[in-house]
């Protein structure tokens, strides 16, 4: 049990951290390690955000609630932190979400 608590404490995922990333213009790598990404817009009312890739393409909004669901499945052992596993829950987002969670430290799961 101590091990699980220790692992979870290394992960810094939260809505506030997403907002900090946007404000600080922090870039992170997609799960494939080939695409550099950045959060460019946050919609507080809908609790969603948009990401831009290095070629300037902006994604459609990703809801924090969905991201939180995936995060909890990863930490409970329901899925692994692999793009294709995440893609099953959030189609076409697996690579970006995997990279975002790695940035937060969830790759220690």
C-alpha distances in whole Angstrom, upper triangle without the diagonal:
4,5,5,7,9,10,11,13,15,16,19,21,23,26,27,26,28,31,31,31,34,36,35,36,33,33,31,31,31,28,32,32,36,36,36,35,35,34,38,38,36,37,35,37,35,32,33,34,36,35,38,38,41,44,44,43,41,38,38,36,32,31,28,26,27,25,22,22,22,19,17,17,17,13,12,14,17,19,19,21,24,27,29,25,26,29,29,27,30,33,34,31,29,30,30,27,25,27,26,22,23,24,22,19,17,19,16,14
4,6,5,6,9,10,11,13,15,18,20,22,25,26,25,27,30,29,30,33,34,33,35,32,32,30,30,30,28,31,31,35,35,35,34,34,33,37,37,35,36,35,37,36,32,33,34,36,35,38,38,40,43,43,42,40,38,39,36,33,31,28,27,28,25,23,23,23,20,18,19,18,14,14,16,19,21,21,21,25,28,30,27,27,30,30,29,31,34,35,32,30,30,30,27,25,26,25,22,22,23,20,18,17,18,15,14
4,6,5,6,9,10,11,13,17,18,21,25,25,24,26,29,28,28,31,33,32,33,30,30,27,27,27,25,28,28,32,32,32,31,32,32,35,36,34,35,34,36,35,31,32,32,34,33,35,35,37,40,40,40,38,36,37,35,31,30,27,26,26,24,21,22,21,18,17,17,15,12,13,14,17,19,18,18,22,25,27,24,24,28,28,27,29,31,32,29,27,27,27,24,22,23,23,19,19,21,18,15,14,15,11,10
4,5,5,6,9,10,11,15,16,18,22,23,21,23,26,26,26,29,31,30,31,28,28,25,26,25,23,26,27,30,31,30,29,30,29,33,33,31,32,31,33,32,28,28,29,31,30,33,33,35,38,38,37,36,33,34,31,28,27,23,23,23,20,18,18,17,14,13,14,12,9,9,11,14,16,15,16,20,23,24,21,21,25,25,24,25,28,30,27,24,25,25,22,20,21,21,17,17,19,16,14,12,13,10,9
4,5,5,6,9,10,13,15,17,20,21,20,22,25,24,25,28,29,29,30,27,28,25,26,26,25,28,28,31,31,30,29,29,28,32,32,30,31,30,32,30,27,28,28,31,30,33,33,35,39,38,38,36,34,34,31,28,26,23,22,23,21,18,19,18,15,14,15,14,10,12,14,17,18,18,18,22,25,26,24,23,27,27,25,27,30,31,28,25,26,26,22,21,22,21,17,18,19,16,14,13,15,12,11
4,6,5,7,9,12,15,17,21,21,19,22,25,24,24,27,28,27,29,26,26,24,25,25,23,27,26,30,30,29,28,28,28,31,32,30,32,31,33,32,28,29,29,31,30,32,32,34,37,37,37,35,34,34,32,28,27,24,24,24,22,19,20,20,16,16,17,15,12,14,15,19,19,18,18,21,24,27,24,23,27,28,26,28,31,31,28,26,26,25,22,21,21,20,17,16,17,15,12,12,13,10,10
4,5,5,7,11,13,16,19,20,18,20,23,22,22,25,27,26,27,23,24,21,21,22,20,23,23,26,27,26,25,25,25,29,30,28,30,29,31,30,26,26,26,28,27,29,29,31,34,34,34,32,30,31,29,26,25,22,22,22,19,17,18,17,13,13,14,12,9,11,12,16,16,14,14,18,20,23,20,20,24,24,23,24,27,27,24,22,22,22,19,17,18,17,13,13,14,12,9,8,10,7,6
4,5,5,8,10,12,16,17,15,17,20,20,20,23,25,24,25,22,23,20,21,21,20,23,23,27,26,25,24,24,23,27,27,25,27,26,28,27,23,23,24,26,25,28,28,30,33,33,32,30,29,29,26,23,22,19,19,19,16,14,15,14,11,10,13,11,7,10,12,15,15,15,14,18,20,23,20,19,23,23,21,22,25,26,23,21,22,21,17,16,17,16,12,13,14,11,9,8,11,9,8
4,5,7,10,12,16,16,14,17,20,19,19,22,24,23,24,21,22,20,22,23,22,25,24,28,27,26,25,24,23,27,27,25,27,26,28,27,24,24,24,26,26,28,29,31,34,34,33,31,30,30,28,24,23,20,20,21,18,16,18,17,14,13,16,14,11,14,16,19,19,18,17,21,23,25,23,22,25,26,24,25,28,29,25,23,24,22,19,18,19,17,14,14,14,11,9,10,12,10,11
4,6,9,12,16,16,14,16,19,17,17,21,22,21,22,19,19,17,19,20,19,22,21,24,24,23,22,22,22,25,26,24,27,26,29,28,24,24,23,25,24,26,26,28,31,31,31,29,28,29,27,24,23,20,21,21,18,16,18,17,13,14,16,14,11,15,16,19,18,17,15,19,21,24,22,20,24,25,24,24,27,27,23,21,21,20,17,16,16,14,11,11,11,8,6,7,10,8,9
4,6,9,13,13,11,13,16,15,15,18,20,19,20,17,17,15,17,17,16,20,19,23,22,20,19,19,19,22,23,21,23,22,25,24,20,20,20,21,20,23,23,25,29,28,28,26,24,25,23,20,19,16,17,17,14,13,15,14,10,11,14,11,10,13,15,17,16,15,13,16,18,21,19,17,21,22,20,21,23,24,20,18,18,17,14,13,13,11,8,9,9,5,5,5,8,8,9
4,6,10,10,7,10,13,12,12,15,16,16,17,14,16,14,16,17,17,21,20,23,22,20,18,17,16,20,20,18,20,20,22,22,18,18,17,19,19,21,22,24,27,27,27,24,23,24,21,19,18,15,16,17,14,12,15,15,11,13,16,14,12,16,18,19,19,18,15,19,20,23,21,19,22,24,21,21,24,24,20,19,19,17,14,14,14,11,9,10,9,5,7,8,11,12,13
4,7,8,6,8,11,11,11,14,16,16,16,14,15,14,16,16,16,20,19,22,20,19,16,15,14,17,17,16,17,17,19,18,15,14,14,16,16,19,20,23,26,25,24,22,20,21,18,15,14,11,12,13,10,9,12,12,8,10,13,12,11,15,17,18,17,16,14,17,17,20,19,16,19,21,18,18,21,21,17,16,17,14,12,12,12,9,7,10,9,5,8,8,12,13,13
4,5,5,6,9,10,11,13,14,15,16,15,16,16,18,18,19,22,22,24,22,21,18,16,14,17,16,13,15,14,16,15,12,12,13,16,16,19,21,24,27,25,24,22,20,20,17,14,13,9,11,13,10,8,12,13,10,12,15,15,14,17,19,20,19,19,17,20,20,23,21,18,21,22,19,18,22,22,18,18,19,16,13,15,15,11,10,13,12,9,12,12,15,17,17
4,5,5,6,9,10,11,13,14,15,15,16,16,19,19,20,24,23,25,23,21,17,15,12,14,13,10,11,10,13,12,8,9,10,13,14,18,20,23,26,24,23,20,18,18,14,12,11,7,10,12,10,9,13,14,12,14,17,17,17,19,22,22,21,21,19,22,21,24,22,19,21,23,19,18,21,21,18,19,19,16,14,16,16,12,13,16,14,12,15,15,18,20,20
4,5,5,6,9,10,11,12,14,14,16,16,20,20,22,25,24,26,24,21,18,15,13,15,14,11,13,11,14,15,11,12,12,15,16,19,21,24,26,24,24,21,20,20,17,15,14,11,13,16,13,13,16,17,15,17,20,20,19,22,24,25,24,24,22,24,24,27,25,22,24,26,23,22,25,24,21,22,22,19,17,19,18,14,14,17,14,12,15,16,20,21,21
4,5,5,6,9,10,10,12,11,13,13,16,17,19,22,21,23,21,18,15,13,11,14,14,12,14,13,17,17,13,13,12,14,14,17,19,21,24,23,22,20,19,20,17,15,15,12,14,16,13,13,16,16,14,16,19,18,18,21,23,24,23,22,19,22,21,25,24,20,23,25,22,21,23,23,19,20,19,16,14,16,15,11,11,13,11,9,12,14,17,18,19
4,5,5,6,9,10,10,10,11,12,15,15,17,20,20,21,18,16,13,10,8,10,10,9,11,11,15,14,11,10,8,11,11,14,16,18,21,19,19,16,15,16,13,12,12,9,13,14,11,12,15,15,14,16,19,18,18,21,23,23,22,21,18,20,20,23,22,19,20,23,20,18,21,20,16,17,17,14,12,14,13,9,11,13,11,10,13,14,17,19,20
4,5,5,6,9,10,10,13,14,17,18,20,23,23,24,21,18,15,11,8,10,9,7,10,9,13,14,10,10,9,11,12,15,17,20,22,20,20,17,17,17,14,13,13,11,15,16,14,15,18,19,17,20,22,22,22,25,27,27,26,25,22,24,23,26,26,22,24,26,23,21,23,22,19,20,20,17,16,18,17,13,15,17,14,13,17,18,21,23,24
4,5,5,6,8,8,11,13,17,18,21,23,22,23,20,17,15,11,10,11,11,11,14,13,17,17,14,14,12,14,14,16,18,20,23,21,21,19,19,20,17,17,17,14,18,19,16,17,21,20,18,21,24,23,22,26,27,28,27,26,23,25,24,27,27,24,25,28,25,23,26,25,21,22,21,18,17,19,17,13,15,16,13,12,16,18,20,22,23
4,6,5,6,5,8,9,13,15,17,20,18,19,17,14,11,8,7,9,10,10,14,14,18,18,15,14,11,12,11,13,14,16,19,17,18,16,16,18,16,15,16,14,18,18,15,16,20,19,17,20,23,21,22,25,26,27,25,24,21,22,21,25,25,21,23,26,24,21,23,22,18,19,18,14,14,16,14,10,13,14,10,11,14,16,18,20,22
4,6,5,7,9,11,15,16,19,21,20,20,17,14,11,7,5,6,7,8,11,12,16,16,14,12,9,10,9,11,13,15,18,15,16,14,14,16,14,14,15,14,18,19,16,18,21,21,19,22,25,24,24,27,29,29,27,26,23,24,22,26,26,22,23,26,24,21,23,21,18,20,19,15,15,18,15,12,15,17,14,14,18,19,21,24,25
4,6,8,11,14,18,19,22,25,23,23,20,17,14,10,9,9,9,10,13,13,17,18,16,15,12,13,13,14,17,18,20,18,19,17,18,19,17,17,18,17,20,22,19,20,24,24,22,25,28,27,27,30,32,32,30,29,26,27,26,29,30,26,27,30,28,25,27,25,22,24,23,19,19,21,19,16,18,19,16,16,20,22,24,26,27
4,5,9,12,16,18,21,23,21,22,19,15,13,10,10,10,12,13,16,17,21,21,19,18,15,15,14,14,16,17,20,18,19,18,19,21,19,19,20,19,22,23,20,22,25,24,23,26,28,26,27,30,31,32,30,29,25,27,26,29,29,26,28,31,29,26,28,26,23,24,22,19,19,20,18,15,17,18,14,15,18,21,22,24,26
4,6,10,13,15,19,21,18,19,16,12,10,7,7,8,10,12,16,17,21,21,18,17,13,13,11,11,13,13,16,14,16,15,16,18,17,18,19,18,22,23,20,21,25,24,22,26,28,26,27,30,31,31,29,28,24,25,23,27,28,25,25,29,27,24,25,23,20,22,20,16,17,19,16,14,17,17,14,15,18,20,22,24,26
4,7,10,13,16,18,16,16,14,10,9,6,8,10,13,14,18,19,22,22,19,17,14,13,11,12,12,13,16,15,17,16,17,19,18,18,19,18,21,22,18,20,23,22,20,23,25,23,24,27,28,29,27,25,21,22,21,25,25,22,24,27,25,23,24,22,19,20,17,14,15,16,13,11,14,14,10,12,15,17,18,21,23
4,7,10,13,14,12,13,10,6,5,5,8,10,13,15,19,20,24,23,20,18,14,13,10,10,9,10,13,13,14,14,15,18,17,17,19,18,22,21,18,20,23,21,20,23,24,22,23,27,27,28,25,23,19,20,18,22,23,20,21,25,24,21,22,20,17,17,15,12,13,14,10,9,13,12,9,12,15,17,17,20,22
4,7,9,11,9,10,8,6,5,6,9,12,15,16,20,21,25,23,20,18,15,14,10,11,10,11,14,14,15,15,15,18,17,16,18,17,21,19,16,18,21,18,17,21,22,19,20,24,24,24,22,19,16,16,15,19,20,17,18,22,21,19,20,17,14,14,12,9,10,10,7,7,10,9,6,10,12,14,14,17,19
4,6,8,5,7,6,5,6,9,12,15,18,19,22,24,27,25,22,20,17,15,12,12,9,10,13,15,15,15,15,18,18,17,20,19,22,20,17,19,21,18,17,21,21,19,20,24,23,24,20,18,14,14,13,16,18,16,17,20,20,18,18,16,13,13,9,8,10,9,5,7,10,9,8,11,13,14,13,16,18
4,5,5,7,5,6,7,10,12,15,18,19,22,24,26,24,21,18,16,14,11,11,9,11,13,14,14,14,13,16,16,15,18,18,20,18,15,18,19,16,16,19,19,17,19,22,21,21,18,16,12,11,9,13,14,13,13,17,17,15,15,12,10,9,6,5,7,7,4,7,10,9,9,12,14,14,13,17,18
4,5,8,8,10,10,13,15,19,21,21,24,26,28,26,23,20,18,17,14,15,13,14,17,18,17,17,16,18,19,16,19,18,20,18,15,17,18,15,14,18,17,14,17,20,18,19,15,12,9,8,6,10,12,11,12,15,16,14,14,12,10,8,5,6,7,5,4,8,9,8,10,12,13,12,11,14,15
4,5,7,10,12,15,17,20,23,24,27,29,31,28,26,23,21,19,16,16,13,14,16,18,17,18,17,20,21,19,22,22,24,21,18,21,22,18,18,21,20,18,20,23,21,21,18,15,12,10,8,11,13,13,13,17,18,16,16,13,12,10,6,9,11,9,8,11,13,11,13,16,16,15,13,17,18
4,6,8,10,14,17,19,22,24,27,29,31,29,27,24,21,19,16,15,12,12,15,17,17,18,18,21,22,20,23,23,25,23,20,22,23,20,19,23,22,19,22,25,23,24,20,17,14,12,11,14,17,16,16,20,21,19,19,16,14,13,9,10,12,10,8,11,13,11,11,15,15,16,13,17,19
4,7,10,13,17,19,22,24,27,29,32,30,27,24,21,19,15,14,10,10,12,14,15,17,17,20,21,21,24,24,26,24,21,24,25,22,22,26,25,22,25,28,26,26,23,20,17,15,13,16,19,18,17,21,22,20,19,16,15,14,10,11,14,13,10,13,16,14,14,18,19,19,17,21,22
4,6,10,13,15,18,20,23,26,28,26,24,21,18,15,12,10,7,7,9,11,11,13,13,17,18,18,21,21,24,22,19,22,24,21,21,25,24,22,24,28,26,26,23,20,17,16,13,16,19,17,17,20,21,18,18,14,13,13,9,9,12,12,9,12,15,14,13,17,18,19,18,21,23
4,7,11,13,16,18,22,24,27,25,23,20,16,14,10,9,6,6,9,10,11,12,13,17,18,17,20,20,24,22,19,22,24,21,21,24,25,23,24,28,27,27,24,22,18,17,15,19,21,19,19,22,22,20,19,16,14,15,11,9,12,13,9,11,14,13,12,15,17,18,18,21,23
4,7,9,12,15,18,20,23,21,19,16,13,10,7,6,5,6,9,9,10,10,10,14,14,14,17,17,20,19,16,19,21,19,19,22,23,21,23,26,26,26,23,21,18,17,15,18,20,17,17,21,20,17,18,15,12,13,11,8,11,12,9,9,13,13,11,14,16,17,18,21,22
4,6,9,12,15,17,20,19,17,14,10,9,5,5,7,8,11,10,11,10,11,13,13,13,16,16,19,19,16,18,21,19,19,22,24,22,24,27,27,27,25,23,19,20,18,21,22,19,19,23,22,19,19,17,14,15,13,10,12,14,11,10,13,14,11,14,17,18,19,22,23
4,6,8,11,14,17,15,13,11,7,6,4,6,9,11,14,12,12,9,10,12,10,11,13,13,16,16,14,16,19,18,18,21,23,22,23,26,27,27,24,23,20,21,19,22,22,19,19,22,21,17,19,17,14,16,15,11,12,14,12,10,13,15,13,14,17,18,20,23,24
4,7,10,13,16,15,14,11,8,6,6,6,10,12,13,11,11,8,10,11,11,12,14,15,18,18,17,19,22,21,21,24,26,25,27,30,30,30,28,27,24,24,22,25,25,22,22,25,23,20,21,19,16,19,17,14,15,18,16,14,17,19,16,17,21,22,24,27,28
4,7,10,12,12,11,9,6,5,7,9,13,15,17,13,13,10,10,11,9,11,12,13,16,17,16,18,21,21,21,24,26,25,27,29,30,30,28,28,25,25,23,25,26,22,22,25,23,19,21,19,17,19,19,15,16,19,18,15,18,20,18,19,22,23,25,28,28
4,6,9,9,7,6,4,7,9,12,16,18,20,17,16,12,12,12,9,10,10,10,14,15,14,16,18,19,19,21,24,24,25,27,29,28,27,27,24,25,23,26,25,22,22,24,22,19,20,20,17,19,20,16,16,19,18,15,17,20,18,18,21,22,24,27,27
4,6,6,5,5,6,9,12,15,18,21,22,19,18,14,13,12,9,10,9,10,13,14,14,16,18,20,20,22,24,25,26,28,30,29,28,28,26,27,25,27,26,23,23,25,22,19,21,21,18,21,22,18,18,21,21,18,20,23,21,20,24,24,27,29,29
4,6,5,7,8,12,15,18,21,24,26,23,22,18,17,15,12,12,10,10,12,15,15,15,18,20,20,21,24,25,25,27,29,29,28,29,27,28,26,29,28,24,25,26,23,21,23,23,20,23,24,20,19,23,22,19,20,24,22,20,24,24,27,29,29
4,6,8,11,14,17,20,24,27,28,25,23,19,18,16,12,13,11,11,13,15,16,17,19,21,21,22,25,26,27,28,31,29,29,30,28,30,28,30,29,25,25,27,23,21,23,24,22,24,26,23,21,25,25,22,23,26,25,23,27,26,30,32,31
4,5,9,12,15,19,22,25,26,23,21,18,16,13,9,10,7,9,10,12,13,14,16,18,19,20,22,24,25,26,28,27,26,27,26,27,25,26,26,22,22,23,20,17,20,20,18,21,23,20,19,22,23,20,21,24,23,22,25,25,28,30,29
4,7,11,14,17,21,24,25,23,21,17,15,13,9,9,6,6,8,10,11,11,14,16,16,17,20,21,22,23,25,24,24,25,23,24,23,25,24,20,21,22,18,16,19,20,17,19,21,18,16,19,20,17,18,21,20,18,22,21,24,26,26
4,7,10,14,17,20,22,19,17,14,11,10,6,5,4,5,8,9,9,11,14,15,15,17,19,20,21,23,25,24,23,23,21,22,20,22,21,18,18,20,17,14,16,16,14,16,18,15,13,17,17,14,16,19,18,17,21,20,23,25,25
4,7,10,14,17,18,16,14,10,9,8,5,5,7,8,11,11,10,13,15,16,16,19,20,21,22,24,26,25,23,23,20,21,19,21,21,18,18,20,17,14,16,15,13,15,16,12,12,16,15,12,15,18,16,16,20,19,22,25,25
4,7,10,14,15,12,10,7,6,6,5,6,9,11,14,14,13,16,18,17,18,21,22,22,24,26,27,26,24,24,21,21,18,21,21,18,17,20,18,15,15,14,12,15,15,11,12,15,15,13,16,18,17,17,21,21,22,26,26
4,7,10,12,10,8,6,5,8,8,9,12,13,16,15,13,16,19,17,18,21,22,21,23,26,26,26,23,22,19,19,16,19,20,17,16,20,18,15,15,13,11,13,12,9,10,13,12,10,14,16,14,16,19,19,20,24,24
4,7,8,6,5,4,6,10,11,12,15,16,20,19,17,20,22,21,21,25,25,24,26,29,29,28,26,25,21,21,18,21,22,19,18,22,21,17,17,14,12,15,13,10,13,15,13,13,16,17,16,18,21,21,22,26,27
4,5,5,6,7,8,12,14,14,18,19,22,20,18,22,23,21,22,25,26,24,26,29,29,28,25,24,20,19,16,19,21,19,18,21,21,18,17,14,12,14,12,9,13,14,12,13,16,17,15,18,21,21,21,25,26
4,5,7,10,12,16,17,18,22,22,26,24,22,25,27,24,25,28,29,27,29,32,32,31,28,26,23,21,19,22,24,22,21,25,25,21,21,17,16,17,14,12,16,17,14,15,19,18,17,20,22,23,23,26,28
4,6,9,12,15,18,19,23,24,27,25,24,27,29,26,27,31,31,29,32,35,34,33,30,28,25,23,20,23,25,23,22,25,26,22,21,17,17,18,16,14,18,19,17,18,21,21,20,23,26,26,26,29,31
4,6,10,13,15,17,21,22,25,24,22,26,28,26,26,30,30,29,32,34,34,33,30,29,26,24,21,24,26,23,22,26,25,22,21,17,17,19,17,15,18,20,18,18,21,22,20,23,26,26,27,30,31
4,7,10,13,15,18,20,23,21,20,24,25,24,25,28,28,27,30,33,32,31,28,27,24,23,19,21,24,21,19,23,22,19,17,14,14,17,15,13,16,18,17,17,21,21,20,23,26,26,26,30,30
4,7,9,11,15,17,20,19,18,21,23,21,22,26,26,26,28,31,31,30,27,26,23,22,19,21,23,20,18,22,21,17,16,13,13,16,15,12,15,17,16,16,19,21,19,21,24,24,25,29,29
4,6,8,12,14,17,15,15,18,20,18,20,23,23,23,26,28,28,26,24,23,21,20,17,18,20,17,15,18,17,13,13,10,9,13,13,10,12,15,15,14,17,19,19,20,23,22,23,27,27
4,7,10,13,15,14,14,17,18,18,19,22,23,23,26,28,28,26,24,24,22,21,18,19,20,17,15,18,16,12,12,11,10,14,15,12,13,17,17,16,19,21,21,21,24,24,25,28,28
4,6,9,12,11,11,14,16,16,17,20,21,21,23,25,26,24,23,23,21,21,18,20,20,16,16,18,15,12,13,12,11,14,15,12,13,16,17,15,17,20,19,20,23,22,24,27,26
4,6,9,7,8,11,12,12,13,16,17,18,20,22,22,21,19,20,18,18,16,17,17,13,13,15,12,9,11,11,9,12,13,11,10,14,14,12,14,17,17,17,20,19,21,24,23
4,5,5,7,9,10,11,13,15,16,17,19,20,22,20,19,20,19,19,18,19,18,14,15,16,13,10,13,14,11,14,16,13,12,15,16,14,15,18,18,17,20,19,21,24,23
4,5,5,6,9,10,10,12,14,15,16,18,20,19,18,19,17,19,18,20,18,14,16,17,13,12,15,16,13,14,16,14,11,14,15,12,13,16,16,14,17,16,19,21,20
4,5,5,6,9,10,11,13,14,15,16,18,17,17,19,18,19,18,20,18,14,16,16,12,12,15,17,14,15,18,16,13,16,18,15,14,18,19,17,19,17,20,22,20
4,5,5,6,9,10,11,13,14,15,17,15,14,16,15,16,15,16,14,11,12,12,9,8,11,13,11,12,15,13,11,13,16,14,13,17,18,16,18,16,19,21,19
4,5,5,6,9,10,11,12,14,15,14,13,14,13,14,13,15,13,10,12,13,10,9,12,13,10,11,13,11,8,10,12,10,9,13,14,13,15,13,15,18,16
4,5,5,6,9,10,11,12,14,13,13,14,13,16,16,17,15,12,14,15,12,12,15,17,14,14,16,14,11,13,15,12,10,14,15,13,15,12,15,17,15
4,5,5,6,9,10,11,12,11,11,13,13,15,15,16,13,11,13,13,9,10,14,16,14,13,16,15,12,13,16,14,12,16,17,15,17,14,16,18,16
4,5,5,6,9,10,11,9,8,10,9,11,11,12,10,7,10,10,7,8,12,14,11,10,13,12,9,10,13,12,10,13,15,14,15,11,13,15,13
4,5,5,6,9,10,10,9,10,9,12,13,15,12,9,13,14,11,12,15,16,13,12,14,13,9,10,12,10,8,11,13,11,11,8,11,13,11
4,5,5,6,8,8,9,11,11,14,15,17,14,12,15,15,12,14,17,19,16,15,17,17,13,13,16,14,11,14,16,13,14,10,13,14,11
4,6,5,6,5,6,8,10,12,14,14,11,10,13,12,10,12,16,18,16,14,16,16,13,13,16,15,12,15,17,15,15,11,13,14,11
4,6,5,6,5,6,6,10,12,13,10,9,13,13,11,13,16,18,15,12,14,15,11,10,13,13,10,11,14,13,12,8,9,11,8
4,5,8,8,8,9,13,15,17,13,13,16,16,15,17,20,21,18,16,18,18,14,13,15,14,11,12,15,13,11,8,10,10,6
4,6,8,10,11,15,17,18,14,14,17,17,15,18,21,23,20,18,20,20,17,16,19,18,14,16,19,16,15,12,13,13,9
4,5,7,10,12,15,15,12,13,16,15,14,17,20,21,19,17,19,20,16,15,18,18,14,16,19,17,15,12,12,12,8
4,7,10,12,14,14,10,11,14,12,11,15,17,19,18,15,18,19,16,15,18,18,15,17,20,19,18,14,14,15,11
4,7,8,10,10,6,8,11,10,10,12,15,16,15,12,14,16,13,12,15,16,13,14,18,17,16,12,12,14,10
4,5,9,9,6,8,11,11,12,14,15,16,15,11,13,14,12,9,13,14,11,12,15,15,14,10,9,11,8
4,7,9,7,7,10,12,12,13,15,15,13,9,10,11,9,6,9,10,8,8,12,12,11,8,7,10,8
4,6,5,6,9,10,12,12,13,13,11,7,8,10,9,6,9,12,10,10,14,15,14,11,10,13,12
4,5,5,6,9,10,10,10,9,8,4,5,8,8,6,9,11,11,11,14,16,16,13,12,16,15
4,6,5,7,9,10,9,9,9,6,8,11,11,9,12,15,14,15,18,19,19,16,15,18,17
4,5,6,7,9,10,11,11,7,10,12,11,9,13,15,13,14,18,18,18,15,14,17,14
4,5,5,6,8,9,7,5,8,10,7,7,11,12,11,13,16,16,16,13,13,16,15
4,5,5,4,6,6,4,8,10,9,9,13,14,14,16,18,19,19,17,17,20,18
4,6,6,9,9,8,11,13,12,12,16,17,16,18,21,21,22,18,18,21,19
4,6,9,9,8,12,13,11,12,15,15,15,17,20,19,20,17,18,21,18
4,6,6,6,10,10,9,11,14,14,14,17,18,19,20,17,18,21,20
4,6,7,10,11,11,12,15,16,16,18,20,21,22,20,20,24,22
4,6,8,9,10,11,13,14,16,17,19,20,22,20,20,23,23
4,6,5,6,8,10,11,12,14,15,17,18,17,17,21,20
4,6,5,6,9,10,11,12,14,15,16,14,14,18,17
4,6,5,6,9,10,11,13,15,16,14,13,17,17
4,5,5,6,9,10,11,13,14,14,14,17,18
4,5,5,6,8,10,11,12,11,12,15,15
4,6,5,6,9,10,11,9,9,12,12
4,5,5,6,9,10,10,9,13,14
4,5,5,6,9,9,10,13,14
4,5,5,6,5,7,10,10
4,5,5,5,5,8,10
4,5,7,8,11,13
4,6,8,10,11
4,5,6,9
4,5,6
4,5
4
